[in-house]
Amino acid sequence: MTTGTARTPHVPSQSHTAADTVGKLRQTFASGRTRSYEWRISQLRGIERLVDECESEIAAALSEDLGRVPSEAWLGDIASTKGEAVFARKKLRKWMRRRRQSLPLAQYPGRGWVQHEPLGVVLVIGPWNYPVYLALAPLVAAVSAGNCAVVKPSELAPATSALLTRLIPKYLDNDAIAVVEGDGSTTQELLAQGFDHAVFTGGTEIGKKIMAGAAPHLTPVTLELGGKSPAIVAKDADLDVAARRIAWVKFMNSGQTCIAPDYVLVERAVRDQFIEKITETVVRFRADSDASGMRIVNERQFDRLAGYIAETTGRAVLGGAADRATLSIEPTIIVDPSGEDAVMRDEIFGPILPILTVDTLEDAITFVTTRPKPLANYVFAKSRVTQRKLIDQISSGGAVINHVAMHCLVPQLPFGGVGASGMGAYHGQWGFEALSHGKAVLAKSFKPDLQLVYPPYTPRALKIMRKVF
C-alpha cells in the first residue's frame, strides 16, 4: 500500500528501549486492569475526545505532511476514526458476553460457551497516507478487546507522528498504551520483543518484512497491503454517477489511498462517453484549487509516479504534468496503456488513473483474475445479474456495487485483504475478535459418571460408546 522513504524524517530519540516499553505494558496487562468493561470504555471515549478536541491540530499536521485540505482531513482521518470508536463503545457490552453454544447429545449434561479474552500486548504499525485513522482504528480494536498496545506511527508523516506521540498519552492510559517513533529498524526492534498480535498497514514488500520479523515469536499478524483495485463500468451503468464517484475517491488525498480504484475497465460501447464524463468531472472538482498539481508525499514517490506517466504507452487525455520542485503531479487520466506498462503492473498510489477498454465483461473478469488479488473490487452496473457475476467471479478483499471505498466506513463489515492484498480483517466486531482469543469452555457436572467410558473396556461398553460417541 505505501512505499518510499522520507526526505528528512524526524525520528525523536527514545528515552526507553523497546524492551523497557513492552515490559512495562506486560506488567500492566498482568495486573488485569485492562480487562474490565469500564477501562475499555474509558479508552474508547478518550479516542473520541482526542479526534474531537484536536481536529484543528490534526488537520494542520496532515496539511504539513501531505498537503491535505481540512475537509479531507476530517473525512479521511477524523470522522472515520470517531465512527469506529463510537460504534465499538455502543456495542462493546454485547461483544464481551459469553456466547452459548449447543452441545451434542453425548456431552449432556453440560454447558458450552465461547468467551473472548484479550491477547495481551498488541503492536499497531501505522502508514503515512492516513496516519491518524490507520493508527487509531486498529487501536480501537485493541482496547475494545482489553489489550495493551504500542502504536508505531509512520516516520514518513513526521508532523502527525509527533502529534500522536504528544496526544495519545494525554487522552489514553499511559501505563497501557505507548507510542514509539522511529523508522523500519525501530519496527523490527519492536517485533523482536514478541507481541501477542501485530497489525500493519502498508505495502506488500514491507508486509513481507513484518511477517519475517514476527515469525520467530509466532506473532500473529493482520496485514492490510493494498493492491491494484479495479473499477469495472458495465455498459448499462449510470455513467454520470460512476464518473463522479470514481473521480472523487481516486483523487482524494492525491490518489494516495489504499482502497482507491487503481484503474478502470469500461465496456467499449460506453468508453468514449465515460472518458468524457470523468474528465469533465475531475476538472469541475478541481475548479476552486489554486494549484494545478496534487502534492506527493516525497521525492521517491514523486519520481516513481512521474516515471509512470513518462513511460506509458497509453494516451493521456487529462493532466500529465509533474513539478519536482513542488512535488506535485496533475490529476492524470491515461487511456488504454499496455498491461505491461509499469502503471499497470504496480500499485499506483498517486493521482494517475488508467482507463482500459474491454469488449465484454468476461474480458474484464479475465483481466483482473489473472493478476494478484486486489484489496477491493468496484462494480458499476444496473443489472443485478451483472453485479453478482462481477462480484462472485473476482476474488478481492472487499467489494462495493455502484460506489467506491464506502465499505471501509461501515464498521459492521470486516475490512481486510486476500492474497497479495493482505491477510486478516478488522473493524467493528471483526476487530474485537481478531485481537481477542475466543476460548472454548465446556462445563460438566460430577454426576452422572458413567463407568463404561473408563478402561478396561468390555465388548458391551465399546458397542455402547460407538453408538454414543
Rosetta blueprint (number, residue, H / E / L):
1 M L
2 T L
3 T L
4 G L
5 T L
6 A L
7 R L
8 T L
9 P L
10 H L
11 V L
12 P L
13 S L
14 Q L
15 S L
16 H L
17 T L
18 A H
19 A H
20 D H
21 T H
22 V H
23 G H
24 K H
25 L H
26 R H
27 Q H
28 T H
29 F H
30 A H
31 S H
32 G L
33 R H
34 T H
35 R H
36 S L
37 Y H
38 E H
39 W H
40 R H
41 I H
42 S H
43 Q H
44 L H
45 R H
46 G H
47 I H
48 E H
49 R H
50 L H
51 V H
52 D H
53 E H
54 C L
55 E H
56 S H
57 E H
58 I H
59 A H
60 A H
61 A H
62 L H
63 S H
64 E H
65 D H
66 L H
67 G L
68 R L
69 V L
70 P H
71 S H
72 E H
73 A H
74 W H
75 L H
76 G H
77 D H
78 I H
79 A H
80 S H
81 T H
82 K H
83 G H
84 E H
85 A H
86 V H
87 F H
88 A H
89 R H
90 K H
91 K H
92 L H
93 R H
94 K H
95 W H
96 M H
97 R L
98 R L
99 R E
100 R E
101 Q E
102 S L
103 L L
104 P L
105 L H
106 A H
107 Q H
108 Y L
109 P L
110 G E
111 R E
112 G E
113 W E
114 V E
115 Q E
116 H E
117 E E
118 P E
119 L L
120 G L
121 V E
122 V E
123 L E
124 V E
125 I E
126 G L
127 P L
128 W L
129 N L
130 Y L
131 P L
132 V L
133 Y H
134 L H
135 A H
136 L H
137 A H
138 P H
139 L H
140 V H
141 A H
142 A H
143 V H
144 S H
145 A L
146 G L
147 N L
148 C E
149 A E
150 V E
151 V E
152 K E
153 P L
154 S L
155 E L
156 L L
157 A L
158 P H
159 A H
160 T H
161 S H
162 A H
163 L H
164 L H
165 T H
166 R H
167 L H
168 I H
169 P H
170 K H
171 Y H
172 L L
173 D L
174 N L
175 D L
176 A L
177 I E
178 A E
179 V E
180 V L
181 E L
182 G L
183 D L
184 G H
185 S H
186 T H
187 T H
188 Q H
189 E H
190 L H
191 L H
192 A L
193 Q L
194 G L
195 F L
196 D L
197 H E
198 A E
199 V E
200 F E
201 T E
202 G L
203 G L
204 T H
205 E H
206 I H
207 G H
208 K H
209 K H
210 I H
211 M H
212 A H
213 G H
214 A H
215 A H
216 P H
217 H H
218 L L
219 T L
220 P L
221 V E
222 T E
223 L E
224 E E
225 L L
226 G L
227 G L
228 K L
229 S L
230 P E
231 A E
232 I E
233 V E
234 A L
235 K L
236 D L
237 A L
238 D L
239 L H
240 D H
241 V H
242 A H
243 A H
244 R H
245 R H
246 I H
247 A H
248 W H
249 V H
250 K H
251 F L
252 M H
253 N H
254 S H
255 G H
256 Q L
257 T L
258 C L
259 I L
260 A L
261 P L
262 D L
263 Y E
264 V E
265 L E
266 V E
267 E E
268 R H
269 A H
270 V H
271 R H
272 D H
273 Q H
274 F H
275 I H
276 E H
277 K H
278 I H
279 T H
280 E H
281 T H
282 V H
283 V H
284 R H
285 F H
286 R L
287 A L
288 D L
289 S L
290 D L
291 A L
292 S L
293 G L
294 M E
295 R E
296 I L
297 V L
298 N L
299 E H
300 R H
301 Q H
302 F H
303 D H
304 R H
305 L H
306 A H
307 G H
308 Y H
309 I H
310 A H
311 E H
312 T L
313 T L
314 G L
315 R E
316 A E
317 V E
318 L E
319 G L
320 G L
321 A L
322 A E
323 D E
324 R L
325 A L
326 T L
327 L L
328 S E
329 I E
330 E L
331 P L
332 T E
333 I E
334 I E
335 V E
336 D L
337 P L
338 S L
339 G L
340 E L
341 D L
342 A H
343 V H
344 M H
345 R H
346 D L
347 E L
348 I L
349 F L
350 G L
351 P L
352 I E
353 L E
354 P E
355 I E
356 L E
357 T E
358 V E
359 D L
360 T L
361 L H
362 E H
363 D H
364 A H
365 I H
366 T H
367 F H
368 V H
369 T H
370 T L
371 R L
372 P L
373 K L
374 P L
375 L L
376 A E
377 N E
378 Y E
379 V E
380 F E
381 A L
382 K L
383 S L
384 R H
385 V H
386 T H
387 Q H
388 R H
389 K H
390 L H
391 I H
392 D H
393 Q L
394 I L
395 S L
396 S L
397 G L
398 G E
399 A E
400 V E
401 I E
402 N L
403 H L
404 V L
405 A L
406 M H
407 H H
408 C H
409 L H
410 V L
411 P L
412 Q L
413 L L
414 P L
415 F E
416 G E
417 G L
418 V L
419 G H
420 A H
421 S H
422 G E
423 M E
424 G L
425 A E
426 Y E
427 H L
428 G H
429 Q H
430 W H
431 G H
432 F H
433 E H
434 A H
435 L L
436 S E
437 H E
438 G E
439 K E
440 A E
441 V E
442 L E
443 A E
444 K E
445 S L
446 F L
447 K L
448 P L
449 D L
450 L L
451 Q H
452 L H
453 V H
454 Y L
455 P L
456 P L
457 Y L
458 T L
459 P H
460 R H
461 A H
462 L H
463 K H
464 I H
465 M H
466 R H
467 K H
468 V H
469 F L
